[in-house]
Amino acid sequence: MKSLFVFTKSIIRNLFYRGILPVLLAGVLMVSQASTIKAQHQLPSNIHVENITSQKVINAFVKVVNRYETLKKYKITLVQSKINSSTMQAQPVYNWNSFFRGVKSYQVKVGKYVRDSDHIKVEDLDEDVLTGWFAHELGHIVDYEPYSNIEMLKYGLKYMFSDEFKKKVEYAADYIAITYDFKKEILASKRYILENDLLDNAYKDKIKKYYLSIEDVELCTKDEIVMKPVSGI
C-alpha cells in the first residue's frame, strides 16, 4: 500500500512539473464556471436568442417578456440583425406550422448600433432606455395577438402604405407598454432619442410624427391613457 502511495505521489509530482496538472485543473475550473454561468442565465423556455453576445441586452429583453404575461405562450426569438430603417423591429414569424395550423411565433430584431449611428452600440444604452425600447417592441406583439395570419398580412400592408394607420400602431405599442407599467422606461427611451445631439434629425422627425410625444406619455397613467390604444384593421 505504501509503495502504491509513493508511486501515485510520484506521478502527480511528475504531472505538475511537466505543467500538465495545472492545465487539467484549469480546464476543470473553466467547465465548472461555464456550467454556473449557463445556470445563472438560463432562458425561459419560450425565449430564444440568436447572435446576441451581450448579457445586458438579453437580461433586459427577458425582464420585459416576463412582465408581458400573455406572451409567455409564444416562442419569441431575439436576434441581432442589421435593420435599415430602425433600431429594433418586432415581427410575426411565418412558417408551415404558423400558416396552416395557426401556431404563432414572433421575433424581435435588434441592430448592433442605434439607427443612423456606427458607434453607438445598443448594448451600451442605459438599462432604462434599453428596457423601454423592448417594452415598445413587445407592445407591438401584444397588439398582433388577436389577428390571424391572413389578417396580419393585411395589417403589414396598411402599416406600409397608410401614415394614419402607422401612427395608430405606434401609439398602441406605447400605450400597451404603459399599461404594463413601463411608463418610466418609455419616457427614458424617447428622451434618449429626441434629446440626443448625436442622432440624425430624420430619425427624430420620424419619432415625432408617428409616436406618442413625451408630453402625452407624461399625461398617461397605468390605468388611464390619452386615447384608446386600438390599431384595428
C-alpha positions, 0 to 999 in steps of 0.5 A: 500500500505504501509503495502504491502511495509513493508511486501515485505521489510520484506521478502527480509530482511528475504531472505538475512539473511537466505543467500538465496538472495545472492545465487539467485543473484549469480546464476543470475550473473553466467547465465548472464556471461555464456550467454556473454561468449557463445556470445563472442565465438560463432562458425561459423556455419560450425565449430564444436568442440568436447572435446576441453576445451581450448579457445586458441586452438579453437580461433586459429583453427577458425582464420585459417578456416576463412582465408581458404575461400573455406572451409567455405562450409564444416562442419569441426569438431575439436576434441581432440583425442589421435593420435599415430603417430602425433600431429594433423591429418586432415581427410575426414569424411565418412558417408551415406550422404558423400558416396552416395550423395557426401556431404563432411565433414572433421575433424581435430584431435588434441592430448592433448600433442605434439607427443612423449611428456606427458607434453607438452600440445598443448594448451600451444604452442605459438599462432604462432606455434599453428596457423601454425600447423592448417594452415598445417592441413587445407592445407591438406583439401584444397588439398582433395577438388577436389577428390571424395570419391572413389578417396580419398580412393585411395589417403589414400592408396598411402599416406600409402604405397608410401614415394614419394607420402607422401612427395608430400602431405606434401609439398602441405599442406605447400605450400597451407598454404603459399599461404594463407599467413601463411608463418610466422606461418609455419616457427614458427611451424617447428622451434618449432619442429626441434629446440626443445631439448625436442622432440624425434629425430624420430619425427624430422627425420620424419619432415625432410624427408617428409616436406618442410625444413625451408630453402625452406619455407624461399625461398617461397613467397605468390605468388611464391613457390619452386615447384608446390604444386600438390599431384595428384593421 
